[in-house]
Each structure stands twice: as structure tokens, then as C-alpha cells.
Amino acid sequence: ERNFFISSIFGSGGNIRTILDGGDVSLFLRAVSGNGHSKILAEPNLVTLNGRPASFIAGGQFAVPTVVGVGGAQAATTFFQGFGTQLTFTPTIIDKDRIRLQVAPTFSTLNRGNTVNGIPGLNVRSVFTTVDMREGQWLALAGLIQDEQSGGKTRIPFLGDIPVLDAAFSQKETKRAETELIVLVSPELVHPLEAEQVPLVLPGMEVTEPGPLEFYALGRIEGDPECHHRSTVWPVYRDHMRDAIREAKLQARFQRSEGYYVCGPHGFSE
């Protein structure tokens, strides 16, 4: 059992935003979704540069014809309007572990009851906010509530049209559905590798082709790393691989010894 601690809550206009610390939020969401109490609409992972926006959309598009006038002449054109789940965010790093995040989620569905000239309308729920948060924290946006009501009537022909017998031979049905959209965002800083941190021995470099004796007699699908039978450049490659392995071992020893003498957080000094 885990608890989610709320560190700050701000809200206006029915929308609530909060920053969650601790607990496995993704595990909690999957458990609630598995019980049928909620549904995960989208789970995107986006990567962008500092100060550059990134967007994600999962849904569809429908055509909207328009008329454009140029120089007194009119021409018909068509653009496509998107609908579904859309997320746009812009991160700005303000400290080594603090991120200023602009988030603009939008959720839209088709509204067939608001159709004009064959073009359906949209039911849109959106919010825009800017928060400062640390790496690994969760930003929760709630309060995007949609209330839908619908009704219908079924009746027996002829008998249901009689005013006196209408209640006995007809049935009215009213439905009401209320859904709330919750958006969860968790930023993480991607730390690139330095030139000396790139592994010198890449996957597959130590795998060689087997010789006839190894393949047919011994049943091996990989040959001896010290000997290659089909490549004319194997001696050069073998020497390069030996040097790479030696450099990788020295680098690993240096990194292990570095942990004994270096303490505190990494990064630039303040």
C-alpha cells in the first residue's frame, strides 16, 4: 500500500492542478483501469529540447470545406480538423533538477447534434497551465468534467398513439453520463553520454562466424573470438577489439574508484 502526498494545489474555474510526490502512480492507474473504474485514453512518451514545444495527438480528422477569396476570385479549399486526445507541452530547465512546464491538454469528441451543412461540431475540454516542478514529480490536472444527457421513447404502433393508453403501451428512457478527464504529466531530464562514456565494445563485436569444424563437427553457431575464417580484415579488427576491451576495462575501473572519492550531487557548482 502506498500513499500519494499532495504538496500544492491550485485551482480556478473548476479545474484543479496538483503535484504528487511518492508512490507508484502508473501502477495505481493500471490497477484502477483494470477494475473498470477508469480508462487510459493515451500514454505517450515525448522527447524535446529545452524551450522547444512538443505535441501529441491520438484521434482522427474530418474535412471542413472553406471558400478563399484572392483578387476578387473565390476558390474552394478543404482543411482537416482534428479531434481526440491532444497534448502540447513546452519544458524550460531553470535549475539542475527543476523544470518549468507549460502544459495544454485538449480532449475533443464529435457532436452529431451540432451539425451544420453536414459538418459535425465538437465537444472540447481543454486547460492550459504553467508550473515549476522537480524531475520525477507528477502533475495532475483534474476538473475537466463532461455531462451528457440523452433520452428516447419506444412505443407499440397505433396503441402507443392513443393519449389514454400512451403510458401503458410506451416506454421512456433517460440516460445521463458524467465523465471526468484527468491528465498526469511527469517530466524527466535526459542526460546525454559524454564522449568517454560511450561503450567501446558494441553489441555484436565479439561475435564471429564459425569455421567448418566448429559449425559441422561441434555444432556451434558462433566462432572463436580470437580467430575469424572469412574476413580478410580480421587481424585489424581483432587488434582493435582487444584495444577496445582493454580501454573499457580501464574506464570501468576508473568509474568504480571515482565513487570512493567523489561525494554529493553531480553537475555544475552553484
Helices and strands as residue ranges (DSSP letters): E 5-12, E 15-21, H 25-34, E 54-70, E 73-93, E 98-116, E 119-126, E 129-134, E 138-155, G 159-161, E 170-185, G 195-197, H 212-212, I 213-217, H 234-261
